[in-house]
Amino acid sequence: MVKCIVGSDKMENKRKQRIIDATLKTLKENPLEKVSMRKIAENANLSTGAIYHFYPSKDELIFACIQESLLFTSKLYDSVKKNIDKSEKAELLREVNSRIRKRIKKVDDQKLHIQLLSDSIKRNNKNKLEYKRQYQEIIDNIAEMFTVLYDVENSECEHSMASILIAAIDGIALQQSLNVLPEKMDSIIHTFIRFFNVAIPLYLKHYKDCK
């Protein structure tokens, strides 16, 4: 019985991922206002009923899509909850850097992230409240990650540094949307990651109260 439930969950997750991939493809090919559940269903090779089974509205589906880039630290946070030694901390930091690198390299997804975020803020809809909640959760999670990586106390200072890191990543996305940055991002990504790897622990060590 347990195996059946696990298998069913895996199938559902695969189908949801298929829907999200189809939605991202549809959003990249069409203006937001012309994206319909019917077009998404066609790209997913599913019925509209199958789409609505998982996502009752287009807004909920679009938000689920953008969560993939927005919550790039979500899986990492599970590691923070464990007691990890020095070698594992080094591995965690490498994984953080890898995820940041992958997100910035996905130029089309970065542009889409800015587009959908701007649309939600402008319309002041339910997604805006969800974005706010998710951003707050991300900042809390990253702040806690800093405490583990750099052996500091979780305080307002860690939250400030987490906010700055997320703002910097979104700033890169905005510049990518405006085609300000070069096509080859390797140098920028390398500098970005190296800067934050050095700046964050150094600042937290010398300015524990952020004053």
C-alpha positions as CSV (number, residue, x, y, z in Angstrom):
1,M,0.0,0.0,0.0
2,V,2.8,2.4,0.9
3,K,4.6,1.6,-2.4
4,C,1.4,2.5,-4.3
5,I,1.2,5.8,-2.6
6,V,4.8,6.7,-3.2
7,G,4.5,5.7,-6.8
8,S,1.4,7.8,-7.2
9,D,3.2,10.8,-5.7
10,K,6.0,10.4,-8.1
11,M,3.6,10.3,-11.1
12,E,1.8,13.4,-9.8
13,N,5.1,15.3,-9.4
14,K,6.2,14.3,-12.9
15,R,3.0,15.5,-14.4
16,K,3.2,18.8,-12.4
17,Q,6.7,19.3,-13.7
18,R,5.5,18.6,-17.2
19,I,2.8,21.2,-16.8
20,I,5.3,23.8,-15.4
21,D,7.8,23.1,-18.3
22,A,4.9,23.6,-20.8
23,T,3.9,26.8,-19.1
24,L,7.4,28.2,-19.2
25,K,7.6,27.3,-22.9
26,T,4.3,29.0,-23.6
27,L,5.2,32.1,-21.6
28,K,8.5,32.4,-23.6
29,E,6.6,32.1,-26.9
30,N,3.7,34.5,-26.1
31,P,2.9,37.8,-24.3
32,L,1.5,37.1,-20.8
33,E,-2.0,38.3,-21.7
34,K,-2.2,35.8,-24.6
35,V,-1.2,32.8,-22.5
36,S,-4.2,30.6,-21.9
37,M,-4.7,27.3,-20.2
38,R,-5.6,25.8,-23.5
39,K,-2.2,26.8,-25.0
40,I,-0.4,25.4,-22.0
41,A,-2.4,22.1,-22.3
42,E,-1.5,21.8,-25.9
43,N,2.2,22.3,-25.2
44,A,2.0,19.8,-22.3
45,N,0.0,17.3,-24.5
46,L,-2.6,17.1,-21.8
47,S,-6.2,18.1,-21.5
48,T,-7.2,21.4,-19.9
49,G,-9.0,19.3,-17.2
50,A,-5.6,17.7,-16.3
51,I,-4.1,21.2,-15.9
52,Y,-7.0,22.5,-13.7
53,H,-6.8,19.3,-11.6
54,F,-3.4,20.6,-10.3
55,Y,-3.7,24.3,-10.8
56,P,-7.2,25.8,-10.4
57,S,-6.3,29.1,-12.0
58,K,-3.7,30.5,-14.4
59,D,-2.3,32.8,-11.7
60,E,-1.6,29.8,-9.5
61,L,0.1,28.0,-12.3
62,I,2.3,30.9,-13.2
63,F,3.3,31.4,-9.6
64,A,4.2,27.7,-9.4
65,C,6.5,28.3,-12.4
66,I,8.3,31.3,-11.1
67,Q,8.9,29.5,-7.7
68,E,11.5,27.4,-9.4
69,S,13.8,30.4,-9.9
70,L,12.5,32.3,-6.8
71,L,13.1,29.4,-4.4
72,F,16.6,28.3,-5.6
73,T,17.7,27.7,-2.0
74,S,14.7,25.6,-0.9
75,K,16.4,22.2,-1.2
76,L,19.6,23.6,0.4
77,Y,17.6,24.6,3.4
78,D,17.0,20.9,4.3
79,S,20.8,20.6,4.8
80,V,20.9,23.5,7.2
81,K,18.5,21.8,9.6
82,K,21.1,19.0,10.1
83,N,24.2,19.2,12.3
84,I,27.0,19.3,9.7
85,D,30.8,19.3,10.2
86,K,33.4,21.5,8.5
87,S,33.8,19.4,5.4
88,E,30.0,19.3,4.9
89,K,29.9,23.1,5.3
90,A,32.4,23.4,2.4
91,E,30.1,21.2,0.3
92,L,27.1,23.2,1.2
93,L,28.8,26.4,0.1
94,R,29.8,24.8,-3.2
95,E,26.2,23.8,-3.7
96,V,25.0,27.4,-2.9
97,N,27.5,28.7,-5.5
98,S,26.4,26.1,-8.0
99,R,22.7,27.0,-7.7
100,I,23.4,30.7,-8.0
101,R,25.5,30.0,-11.1
102,K,22.8,27.9,-12.7
103,R,20.1,30.5,-12.0
104,I,22.0,33.4,-13.5
105,K,22.9,31.3,-16.6
106,K,19.3,30.7,-17.3
107,V,18.9,34.0,-19.1
108,D,15.4,33.4,-20.5
109,D,14.1,32.3,-17.1
110,Q,15.7,35.3,-15.5
111,K,13.9,37.6,-18.0
112,L,10.6,35.8,-17.4
113,H,11.1,36.1,-13.6
114,I,11.3,39.9,-13.9
115,Q,8.3,40.0,-16.3
116,L,6.0,38.0,-14.0
117,L,7.1,39.7,-10.9
118,S,6.5,43.1,-12.4
119,D,3.1,42.0,-13.7
120,S,2.1,40.8,-10.2
121,I,3.2,44.0,-8.5
122,K,1.4,46.1,-11.1
123,R,-1.9,44.2,-10.8
124,N,-1.7,43.9,-7.0
125,N,-3.2,40.4,-7.2
126,K,-3.0,37.3,-5.0
127,N,0.4,36.4,-6.6
128,K,1.9,39.7,-5.2
129,L,1.0,38.5,-1.6
130,E,2.5,35.1,-2.4
131,Y,5.7,36.7,-3.8
132,K,6.0,38.7,-0.6
133,R,5.5,35.6,1.6
134,Q,8.0,33.6,-0.4
135,Y,10.7,36.4,-0.4
136,Q,10.4,36.7,3.4
137,E,10.8,32.9,3.7
138,I,13.8,32.9,1.4
139,I,15.5,35.7,3.3
140,D,14.9,33.8,6.6
141,N,16.3,30.6,5.2
142,I,19.4,32.2,3.7
143,A,20.0,34.1,7.0
144,E,19.9,30.8,8.8
145,M,22.2,29.2,6.2
146,F,24.7,32.0,6.9
147,T,24.7,31.1,10.6
148,V,25.6,27.5,9.7
149,L,28.2,28.3,7.1
150,Y,30.0,31.1,9.0
151,D,29.4,30.2,12.7
152,V,27.6,33.4,13.6
153,E,24.4,34.1,15.5
154,N,21.2,34.5,13.6
155,S,20.3,38.1,13.9
156,E,19.1,41.1,12.0
157,C,22.6,41.4,10.4
158,E,22.3,38.0,8.7
159,H,18.9,38.9,7.4
160,S,20.3,42.2,6.0
161,M,23.0,40.3,4.1
162,A,20.5,37.7,2.8
163,S,18.3,40.6,1.5
164,I,21.3,42.1,-0.3
165,L,22.3,38.8,-1.9
166,I,18.8,38.2,-3.2
167,A,18.5,41.8,-4.4
168,A,21.8,41.4,-6.3
169,I,20.6,38.2,-8.0
170,D,17.4,40.0,-9.0
171,G,19.4,43.0,-10.2
172,I,21.3,40.7,-12.5
173,A,18.0,39.4,-13.8
174,L,16.8,42.9,-14.5
175,Q,20.0,43.8,-16.4
176,Q,19.6,40.5,-18.4
177,S,16.0,41.6,-19.2
178,L,17.3,44.9,-20.6
179,N,20.1,43.1,-22.5
180,V,22.7,45.2,-20.7
181,L,24.9,42.3,-19.9
182,P,27.1,40.3,-22.4
183,E,25.9,37.0,-23.7
184,K,28.9,35.2,-22.1
185,M,28.3,35.6,-18.4
186,D,31.2,33.5,-17.0
187,S,33.3,36.5,-15.9
188,I,30.4,38.2,-14.2
189,I,29.2,35.1,-12.5
190,H,32.7,34.3,-11.3
191,T,33.1,37.8,-9.9
192,F,29.6,37.8,-8.3
193,I,30.1,34.5,-6.5
194,R,33.7,35.3,-5.4
195,F,32.7,38.7,-4.1
196,F,29.8,37.4,-2.0
197,N,31.9,34.4,-0.7
198,V,34.5,36.9,0.6
199,A,32.3,39.8,1.6
200,I,29.5,38.1,3.5
201,P,31.7,36.1,6.1
202,L,34.1,39.1,6.4
203,Y,31.3,41.5,7.2
204,L,29.5,39.2,9.6
205,K,32.7,38.6,11.4
206,H,33.7,42.2,11.9
207,Y,30.2,43.8,12.2
208,K,28.2,41.3,14.2
209,D,25.6,43.9,15.2
210,C,25.5,45.4,11.7
211,K,26.4,48.8,13.1
